[in-house]
């Protein structure tokens, strides 16, 4: 097998390779996008990649007797540079190479994907002007892609899980449908407020709650950094940036959900959740990251340590999902939500157990190599 830089002349062959890969991945995991016009969708995504700044791509070929070499693989990466105050610096290096596997990697059906990725990874690395120790982030890796062992061998470490939970059974406007436990809290449909544990209140946030919510978010960031200082650190301008986020959220209640929880006898906030309802109406020639349609995204979910293991987390989640449904009523085929998704850290001792227990299953993972270590928070 040989590798060489990708050229525009390769687009048709790479698009066919990717379209077939989307079909195979969708067969293994129907949650993954497989548009009706898969070949056209693959061509469009290749066109869009061509507009990225500082980007490099390579293809792999196998020789054939008495025929032109067969194109069997493709990988693209690009260089990302964040400003010194970018909020994403809390989990990514300031400068790094990156690849979104779902959109930028393809392997022929009869190739071993891990071996092919390893070969292409070296080829792309050689094409870039980046130093050999430049940090990398490889994201949107489907569990069925067969790349986990290869990524680990290359020095990557799984840092995030993109998990999805479909409606089960389909949601009705009046209540959150949860059948897995007879102890599931009840939900009032008007504001989506779950029945909290005795002594607790769950309610929509007000503007007066903003400082306390920002303080809880700072605690959440510190908790992540303590759990995995290799992958998380306190973001720059934490209070200012998240304060702006909260102000924006409260100005658009039709899309956003912001709930808080506190004890009946103490108004001090002990928990909050931030979620949104997002609509993706991708056409038949568009590849989507999530199942197309309306989906809820739980951005942040925080229970103070002293309030954990009392049932508050589950009740707050029930309330969050129900509130999202109230912003997208109806069935999934008529504008209602088809499910919810979120991102959790596999090294989080609470979230890594809590979310799978609620039925969230990995849709993608993110892997990272380099950037900073547990002993150093220096930016690269």
ABEGO torsion letter per residue (X at the ends): XBBBBBBAAAAAAAAAAAAAAAAAAAAABAABBBBABAAAAAAAAAAAAAABBGBBBBBBBBBBBGBBBBBABBBBBBBBBBBAABAAAAABBABBBBBBAAAABBBBAABBAAAAAAAAAAAAAAABABBAABBBBBBGBBAAAGAAAAAAAAGBBBABBBBBBBBOBBBBAABBBBAABAABBBBBAAAGBBBBBBGBBBBBBBAAAAAAAAAAAAAAAAAAAAABAAABBBBBGAAAAAAAAAAAAAABAAABBBBBBBBAABABBABBBBBBBBBBABBAABBBABBBEBBBBBABBBBBAAABGAGAAAAAAAAAAAAAAAABBEBAAAGBBAEBBBBBBAABAAAAAAAAAAGBBBABBBBBBEGBBAABABBX
